[in-house]
Each structure stands twice: as structure tokens, then as C-alpha cells.
């Protein structure tokens, strides 16, 4: 991609080839799916620490709106948490 200078707190400098970013987009999606597969048998806490489930049991998310469930009929907190309204 290009050449960049890397150094730590001004104590050293080195020049390296810039690698493709993998913290966003399809590259990050692949990375996160790979990490999820590696940790699928690990347990995670849910519900204020009162329940635990396997990490592999959580479904993958997607950016498309067709895969999201409807929020119709759910309650949403308003103000400073003192009020609520129904969607």
C-alpha cells in the first residue's frame, strides 16, 4: 500500500510497508468470525452475571435490515430512565 514510519514515543524509528487495515469492513468480519469459532466452547456471562451460555450459541449479526427482528411492541426508556414508551 505504501511506506510508513513507525516509532514508539520518539525513542526509535523504522520504516515498514503499510498493511491493509483489518479493523473494519469484510476483513474485520472474517477476523471476528474466526475468533468466534476458536472460542465457541467458552462460556460467557449474561443477565448481570446470573446466567451463562456458550459463545458459539450466539447467532451472527449482519448489517442488513432484513435479518433484524422487529422492535414493534417493545418498551423504550425515555428521559433519565424515569419514563417509557411503546414502539
N, C-alpha and C positions, 0 to 999 in steps of 0.2 A: 504494500500500500504506500509506504513512504518511510522515510528515516526520521526518527525522533530521538531526542536526548533524554536520558533517564538519570536521575541522581537522587540521593537521599539527604535532605536537609543541608544541601550545599557542600557536603563533605567529599563527594565523588561525582564523577560524570562518566557516562558511557553512551555510546551510540548504538541503537538497535533498529531492526526493521519492525515497523508497526504491524501488529497482528490485527486481524479482523475482530471487531467488538462482538462479544457473546453475552452481553448483559441485557439485551433486548431483542425482540423480534423472533423469527423462527429459530435462530441459533440458541437463544435462551430457552425456548420451549423444548427443544431437543435435550438441552442440558438438564432442565428441571425434570423431564420425564425419565431420563437416565438415573438421576439421583433418587427419584421416587421408586424406581424399580429396585435399586440397591437397598432401600430402606423399607421395602414393603412388609417385612415381618416385624418391624419395630412398632411398639405401642406409643400412642400419643394421648395426652390428657385432654378431656373436653368437659364442658359444663362446670366451670370453676373447680376443676380437679376432681370431680366426683365420679366421672366415668372415663373409661379408656377404650380406645378402638385401635385396630391395626391400621397403619398408614396406608397400606395397599387397598383398604376398603373404601377410601375416599375417591369419588369419581373425579375425572379430569375436567377442568374448566375450559371454556372456549370463548373467543371474543364475539362470536355470532350471537345475535339476539334470539335466534330460533331455538337454541339449545337451553335458554334460561327458562326457569319456571315462572309462572305468573305470580305477581305480588297482589293481585286483586283480593280484597277482603282482609288483608293483614293490617295490623295496627302499627303506627309510626309515632315515636315520641316527638314532642314539639317543645319549643321554649327551652327551659333548662331541665327538661325531663319531668316537668310538672303536668304537662298536658299530653294528650294523644289524639290522633285522628285516624280514621279508617281509609285505606286506599280503595 
